[in-house]
């Protein structure tokens, strides 16, 4: 049977439309956080501004980190049980997986997925640890409080950033395959909040409390880079894209914290100084910069994100809502 030229042309046009439409498809934006309805705080995530609940909202819960791979959505956080004990857990496509049994207070603060392996960083019984596929690995074992705040995996290497208290102050550090690397001298309290590995370089975001100020900085390997001069500022998240280093956080300007990020040390303000605001997480996809954060407007905390500085509000303003982590996929 011969196919007419008209049919061939129609088929070609249809194929081109399909290819073009898919090439223009917008990325999916996932953000983890919580919503407080006045009765209970409950873990949520948003996909393209659509809110998805992770629990039945009987007990308090929070979603603190999100990772998406191969259409699977992983969210880490915690949920309290009937005894009001916080249990570290993560959700895969909405199904909860508990990492602790409720004997001690615990929380899951960061999640990373590589292949079939799920890595979660957090703390239990005031000690820093991570879990690989549910199996706990202790990073500290002493009487001083410690926490693992961020995890990044590349190849066979597992990097975890956090802090451990000495007798007086918190010491920022990270662990590579369980071996600690100390970043601050312990004379002031400092917290490693985020870690990123790129090639042979390790980047760690740190906030350090010095006298009356908080200093935002990051380390590249063991080289320290300070992000602010005179103002107090905090560094919450770090992301590396090629030769560019992005750090999200906030800076105290005027009477309030301004949400901002730094690209290679150059600050980009996301909010004005009339409200208290903070950027919590930064993610790069292509040339686009995505930042998730929160802003207090009156008595209400408003969750939002920015794409290349353009604000998108995630909540309707009826309930307090906070977000902590953003992940973007094509």
Secondary structure as GFF3:
##gff-version 3
##sequence-region A 1 330
A	DSSP	alpha_helix	5	23	.	.	.	ID=ss1
A	DSSP	beta_strand	28	36	.	.	.	ID=ss2
A	DSSP	beta_strand	41	47	.	.	.	ID=ss3
A	DSSP	beta_strand	50	53	.	.	.	ID=ss4
A	DSSP	beta_strand	61	69	.	.	.	ID=ss5
A	DSSP	beta_strand	72	80	.	.	.	ID=ss6
A	DSSP	beta_strand	86	92	.	.	.	ID=ss7
A	DSSP	beta_strand	95	98	.	.	.	ID=ss8
A	DSSP	beta_strand	106	114	.	.	.	ID=ss9
A	DSSP	beta_strand	117	124	.	.	.	ID=ss10
A	DSSP	beta_strand	127	132	.	.	.	ID=ss11
A	DSSP	beta_strand	135	138	.	.	.	ID=ss12
A	DSSP	beta_strand	146	154	.	.	.	ID=ss13
A	DSSP	beta_strand	157	165	.	.	.	ID=ss14
A	DSSP	beta_strand	170	176	.	.	.	ID=ss15
A	DSSP	beta_strand	179	182	.	.	.	ID=ss16
A	DSSP	beta_strand	190	198	.	.	.	ID=ss17
A	DSSP	beta_strand	201	210	.	.	.	ID=ss18
A	DSSP	beta_strand	213	220	.	.	.	ID=ss19
A	DSSP	beta_strand	223	226	.	.	.	ID=ss20
A	DSSP	beta_strand	233	241	.	.	.	ID=ss21
A	DSSP	beta_strand	244	253	.	.	.	ID=ss22
A	DSSP	beta_strand	256	263	.	.	.	ID=ss23
A	DSSP	beta_strand	266	269	.	.	.	ID=ss24
A	DSSP	beta_strand	277	285	.	.	.	ID=ss25
A	DSSP	beta_strand	288	297	.	.	.	ID=ss26
A	DSSP	beta_strand	300	307	.	.	.	ID=ss27
A	DSSP	beta_strand	310	313	.	.	.	ID=ss28
A	DSSP	beta_strand	320	329	.	.	.	ID=ss29
###
